Amino acid sequence: MIRILHFADAHIDIAAQGRHDPESGLPVRMLDFLKSLDTIVDTAVAEKVDMVIFAGDAYKDRTPVPTYQREWGKRIIRLSQAGIPTLLLVGNHDVSPAANRANTLEEYDTLQVPHVIVVKKPGILKPENLEGLPLQIIALPWISRSGLLAHQEDISLSADKINAAIEGHIDQLVDFWINDLDPSLPAVLTAHGSVAGATYGAERSVMLGNDIILPGSMVKNPVFSYTALGHIHKAQDVNEGNQPPVIYPGSIERVDFGEISDEKFFVIAEIEPGKPTRVIWHKLNGRKFIDRYVKVQNAELAMAQIRSALPSQQEMEGAIMRLVIEYPREWESMIDESEIRRACQDTMELHFIRKAQSEARLRLPEDQSINSLSHIDLLEIFWKSIDLDTEELDIMKKIAGEIIREEETEPLPEQGAEGQ
């Protein structure tokens, strides 16, 4: 049996702002990410896994500062010293868009760090590339559109056609390598990218671009015993209940409030020839996020309502909390921010957001009164007050006009004898 520890999307410096730890001098939020990374490395060493696959994105961008490189390097060297073959797949945040620029993981390759394999180009790894481990890996690091455009004859194609051409090219490459696999040995596919059918997390709007989509048929090919993915922060099995497992372990720590409900994991895959691959999910206990929203209903009871909406002191301790207070602007003086911050002083970080609402008032032209306006005119004034655009306004006027005409032309019900 071969046991592979798989994790991805470390982004150890993505939350490097805010409070700093007085002892280490490092950002407290960065220490959260390093704590999760330590848990992963400790598990790999303690359980003596056969291999570690990191499926891309060590940092938040392609230019990490030396301090962050040092902290990442400490953890990778621990795996090296333990003699665990460690595959580092280059992700989109690890590679520079400029040609011939080094990626953020290049140093391990340049310095030939023992037991560390950096994969920056698509390819196939066999036992002789994996220190004799009886395993084969087809590896797809982040594939940039610009990197493959040079191979396309017609660069004037639309973006969709270019993507389709590139995806077809990748499919052909993988098929070629599949034909080169030794059927007597298990095979793994690892890739950093988006897969058709995957569920995106909050990073969809902030971290992912117009991705090349890997087809489900590729990653779910039964020739593979396991598919190790990175790039999407939401943990999931894209082939749940079937073989092979197609796993995004997710990011190792919550990045922001968009991931507040997402649990974070790394996985250990147990691969045994002739048997279904077993996936063991290991939950990472990261920093707690709390989100509270209060709409103030009564000016005099505003602070009492806000206090009652706060979590317990025990729940707030060490948490990152967002507190949104909505209230009419004229009640501004009733909101005591200093008292709120004192009540939340046990949080590690408080994001206090005021949403003072101004009452929208309809105003008639100075030379007109309500009695002088038709129903349509009054409705038009209202629709303009809520910022309907011209197209929407025309549609609403048309619908309202039809309804009003129907009401005006509908005959009155006949009155009975008592009403005559």
Secondary structure, DSSP 8 states (H G I E B T S, - for coil): -EEEEEE----TTTT--S-B-TTT-SBHHHHHHHHHHHHHHHHHHHTT-SEEEE-S--SSSS---HHHHHHHHHHHHHHHHTT--EEEE--TTTS-SSTT---TTHHHHHTT-TTEEEE-S-EEE-GGGTTT-S-EEEEE----HHHHHTT-S-TTS-HHHHHHHHHHHHHHHHHHHHHTS-TTS-EEEEEESEETT----GGGTTT--S--EE-HHHHT-TT-SEEEEES--S-EETTTTSSS-EEE---SS--SGGGTT--EEEEEEEE-TTS--EEEEEEE----EEEEEEE---STTHHHHHHHHS--HHHHTT-EEEEEEEEEGGGGGG--HHHHHHHTTTSSEEEEEEEEE--------TT--GGGS-HHHHHHHHHHHTT--HHHHHHHHHHHHHHHHHHHHS------GGG-
